[in-house]
Amino acid sequence: MVPEMRVHVVNSDSRDHFMACELRREVFFSHLGSDFDGVRDDREEESIHAVIRGEKGVRACGRLTAIGPAGWVVTQMCVDERWRGRGLGSRILTTLLAQAVKHGGGRIELASRLKAVGFYRRFGFIPAGEPYPSPRTGAMLLRMVLELSAN
Ligand SMILES: CC(C)(COP(=O)(O)OP(=O)(O)OC[C@H]1O[C@@H](n2cnc3c(N)ncnc32)[C@H](O)[C@@H]1OP(=O)(O)O)[C@@H](O)C(=O)NCCC(=O)NCCS
């Protein structure tokens, strides 16, 4: 595998996580200005973070958080605009799903931007409910779910 495609599972106090937050800021919050300080939330420490490193920062990232005994939520999935469509997002999501399976599987939830629904469908996620606006960014989101059994 070419080095730029390798996925690393990292801690919330790592430089990789810091750089992932910079990518999250660029992709999700740039319209709120560089002073916006809500990129990190209270789930960082307890979550599993996956990143693909680039030369200067992080090219792709995503986060998996346990919600209850048999449930997980995937959030903060994003790929640097210049690197989209080359399989990086798929590698991040595959790694997060494998982590969920490793830790017992269960129901995986996420809130997809409408534009990304097709991406998640490829992994078996099914829409649940109606689109709604994100309270943080205003982007329209759709809740999607996937049932995964343990290994
Ligand atoms: C959505 C996102 C994470 C996908 O990552 P990516 O690296 O571009 O996707 P991949 O290259 O791994 O794509 C895998 C497959 O899904 C398809 N795909 C990618 N984005 C898609 C989309 N929005 N809708 C439908 N299919 C999509 C690709 O064509 C590819 O198909 P192929 O295997 O037949 O070539 C990325 O485009 C992104 O960061 N978007 C902006 C932020 C965002 O919307 N985040 C997720 C929702 S909150």
The ligand as an SDF file (V2000), in Angstrom:
LIG
                    3D

 48 50  0  0  0  0  0  0  0  0999 V2000
  -17.8200   11.8420    1.8700 C   0  0  0  0  0  0  0  0  0  0  0  0
  -16.3120   11.6670    1.8860 C   0  0  0  0  0  0  0  0  0  0  0  0
  -15.8580   11.3720    3.3240 C   0  0  0  0  0  0  0  0  0  0  0  0
  -15.9500   10.4700    0.9750 C   0  0  0  0  0  0  0  0  0  0  0  0
  -14.5420   10.2660    0.9880 O   0  0  0  0  0  0  0  0  0  0  0  0
  -13.7550    9.9690   -0.3860 P   0  0  0  0  0  0  0  0  0  0  0  0
  -12.3460    9.6640   -0.0320 O   0  0  0  0  0  0  0  0  0  0  0  0
  -13.9710   11.0950   -1.3140 O   0  0  0  0  0  0  0  0  0  0  0  0
  -14.5280    8.6830   -0.9180 O   0  0  0  0  0  0  0  0  0  0  0  0
  -13.8910    7.3860   -1.6240 P   0  0  0  0  0  0  0  0  0  0  0  0
  -12.9030    7.8190   -2.6390 O   0  0  0  0  0  0  0  0  0  0  0  0
  -13.4190    6.4500   -0.5790 O   0  0  0  0  0  0  0  0  0  0  0  0
  -15.1730    6.8250   -2.3390 O   0  0  0  0  0  0  0  0  0  0  0  0
  -15.5540    5.4850   -2.2720 C   0  0  0  0  0  0  0  0  0  0  0  0
  -16.6380    5.2210   -3.2530 C   0  0  0  0  0  0  0  0  0  0  0  0
  -17.7660    6.0000   -2.8790 O   0  0  0  0  0  0  0  0  0  0  0  0
  -18.1270    6.8570   -3.9450 C   0  0  0  0  0  0  0  0  0  0  0  0
  -18.4920    8.1420   -3.3720 N   0  0  0  0  0  0  0  0  0  0  0  0
  -17.6990    9.0300   -2.7820 C   0  0  0  0  0  0  0  0  0  0  0  0
  -18.3940   10.0870   -2.3530 N   0  0  0  0  0  0  0  0  0  0  0  0
  -19.6870    9.8270   -2.7060 C   0  0  0  0  0  0  0  0  0  0  0  0
  -20.9010   10.5280   -2.5510 C   0  0  0  0  0  0  0  0  0  0  0  0
  -20.9250   11.7170   -1.9390 N   0  0  0  0  0  0  0  0  0  0  0  0
  -22.0360    9.9730   -3.0410 N   0  0  0  0  0  0  0  0  0  0  0  0
  -22.0200    8.7640   -3.6570 C   0  0  0  0  0  0  0  0  0  0  0  0
  -20.8890    8.0490   -3.8270 N   0  0  0  0  0  0  0  0  0  0  0  0
  -19.7390    8.5810   -3.3490 C   0  0  0  0  0  0  0  0  0  0  0  0
  -16.8930    7.0030   -4.8110 C   0  0  0  0  0  0  0  0  0  0  0  0
  -17.2410    7.2910   -6.1390 O   0  0  0  0  0  0  0  0  0  0  0  0
  -16.2670    5.6560   -4.6610 C   0  0  0  0  0  0  0  0  0  0  0  0
  -16.8500    4.7360   -5.5620 O   0  0  0  0  0  0  0  0  0  0  0  0
  -15.9680    3.6450   -6.3510 P   0  0  0  0  0  0  0  0  0  0  0  0
  -15.4280    2.7430   -5.2730 O   0  0  0  0  0  0  0  0  0  0  0  0
  -16.9430    2.9780   -7.2440 O   0  0  0  0  0  0  0  0  0  0  0  0
  -14.9060    4.4120   -7.0340 O   0  0  0  0  0  0  0  0  0  0  0  0
  -15.5710   12.9150    1.3480 C   0  0  0  0  0  0  0  0  0  0  0  0
  -15.9970   13.1820    0.0430 O   0  0  0  0  0  0  0  0  0  0  0  0
  -15.7400   14.1910    2.1840 C   0  0  0  0  0  0  0  0  0  0  0  0
  -14.9490   14.4670    3.0610 O   0  0  0  0  0  0  0  0  0  0  0  0
  -16.7620   15.0080    1.8870 N   0  0  0  0  0  0  0  0  0  0  0  0
  -17.0030   16.2790    2.5930 C   0  0  0  0  0  0  0  0  0  0  0  0
  -17.3820   16.1010    4.0390 C   0  0  0  0  0  0  0  0  0  0  0  0
  -18.5270   15.1270    4.2150 C   0  0  0  0  0  0  0  0  0  0  0  0
  -19.5160   15.1870    3.5050 O   0  0  0  0  0  0  0  0  0  0  0  0
  -18.3450   14.2040    5.1830 N   0  0  0  0  0  0  0  0  0  0  0  0
  -19.2620   13.0740    5.3940 C   0  0  0  0  0  0  0  0  0  0  0  0
  -20.6150   13.3940    5.8340 C   0  0  0  0  0  0  0  0  0  0  0  0
  -20.7520   14.1500    7.3710 S   0  0  0  0  0  0  0  0  0  0  0  0
  1  2  1  0
  2  3  1  0
  2  4  1  0
  2 36  1  0
  4  5  1  0
  5  6  1  0
  6  7  2  0
  6  8  1  0
  6  9  1  0
  9 10  1  0
 10 11  2  0
 10 12  1  0
 10 13  1  0
 13 14  1  0
 14 15  1  0
 15 16  1  0
 15 30  1  0
 16 17  1  0
 17 18  1  0
 17 28  1  0
 18 19  1  0
 18 27  1  0
 19 20  2  0
 20 21  1  0
 21 22  1  0
 21 27  2  0
 22 23  1  0
 22 24  2  0
 24 25  1  0
 25 26  2  0
 26 27  1  0
 28 29  1  0
 28 30  1  0
 30 31  1  0
 31 32  1  0
 32 33  2  0
 32 34  1  0
 32 35  1  0
 36 37  1  0
 36 38  1  0
 38 39  2  0
 38 40  1  0
 40 41  1  0
 41 42  1  0
 42 43  1  0
 43 44  2  0
 43 45  1  0
 45 46  1  0
 46 47  1  0
 47 48  1  0
M  END
$$$$
